[in-house]
Amino acid sequence: MSSITFSKINLTNLIDHHIALLERFGIKDEAPFSLIFFSLNDQKEIDNLEIFQRILRRTDALFNHDSDYVVMLTGTDWNGATELLSGIQQFLDQEPLDNIVTYPEDGENSKILIKKLREIVEDNCNFTSELLK
C-alpha cells in the first residue's frame, strides 16, 4: 500500500479525469469516490508525507500544500471516508471533523466538489486552505 502524491495544481484535473473515466465505462453511479481534507499545522516534526503515502492505498491520490492535505479515495463512499479520516485525526490527536465530500452526491465535477469541500473546511476549521483555492 502506497498512495501516489500529486502537486496541488493537478487536483482539479485528476478529479475531472477520474469522473470522465467513470462516465466512459458507465459506472458513474456505481463507483463513488470521496475527498477528505486534514491539516497538520502543528505537527511539523514528523515526516507527514511518507506516513500518509504508506497508510493510503495505491489507488488513492494524495495532494498537499504546506501542512494541508486532500486525499482522493477512489471507490470509497462517505462511510469509508469517515472511517479513514477519523483514524488519521485520532492518530494526530485532533478533534474529529467531517471534512469530506463524495461524488456524485456532493457534486458532478471538480469545481463543485472542491467548492463544497472548501466551504466545509471553512466552517469546521475557521480558515481557508490554499490547497482548496
Secondary structure, 3 states (H helix, E strand, C coil): CCCEEECHHHHHHHHHHHHHHHHHCCCCCCCCEEEEEEECCCCCCCCHHHHHHHHCCCCCEEEEECCEEEEEEECCCHHHHHHHHHHHHHHCCCCCCCCEEEECCCCCCHHHHHHHHHHHHHHHHCCCCHHHC
